[in-house]
Amino acid sequence: MKFNHIEIEATVEELEASPVLVKLLTGLARRSSESHEYDDEFESADDESREHTNVDGADVPGVASAGQSVVKAQLASNPAAEHFRRFLAEASGWPDVAVHGIKPKGSQAGAPLDYTRYLRIRRTGSQLGGFAYVYAVDGHVNFRLAFDSNEELHSIAPGAWRPTTGHRAYRVSIRIIDQSTLDQALQLARTAYERT
């Protein structure tokens, strides 16, 4: 197993001004999204810092200002970025839903959230954790759902699959690549949201 550890002390403006750093963080996020494993700890971004914007706007819907530059850099390499933004805009607009970065295991109290690997979409007050984990770099989404068969899943979302590895509660995945997979992802997200 290989671990990457990078500690960067900079303002958001300094991060955005460094194309080398943005490229590095995007590369780390891409490698991390391939493993699709999760930390169970989470910390919320302040409601005031969360951005709920029009999908045509510059900000990524639902993502806290601290994570905007990193997530924007990831979306720059995603050919279906607009569909992914629309997914976040819809899901983050549901009642009591928040989009979070992650707090890596072993991080110190007060450490900033990490937006380089994946985002957690969570129903506030739920004891079950996130109902979806999303990867901006490639549009991959894992849902807190399980189906007994591929036939059952494909009757709802033909573009989805049932992963056999990773966290046992998250057994449905889809990659948002077009309008059809966006619609399927939103239907799966709504089901997962209602069950958490």
Secondary structure, 3 states (H helix, E strand, C coil): CCCCCCCCCCCHHHHHCCHHHHHHHHHHHHHHHHHCCCCCCCCCCCHHHECCCCCCCCCCCCCEHHHHHHHHHHHHCCCCHHHHHHHHHHHHCCCCEEEECECCCCCCCCCCCECCCCEEEEECCCCCCEEEEEECCCCEEEECCCCCCHHHHHHHCCCCECCCCCCCCCCEEEECCCHHHHHHHHHHHHHHHHHC
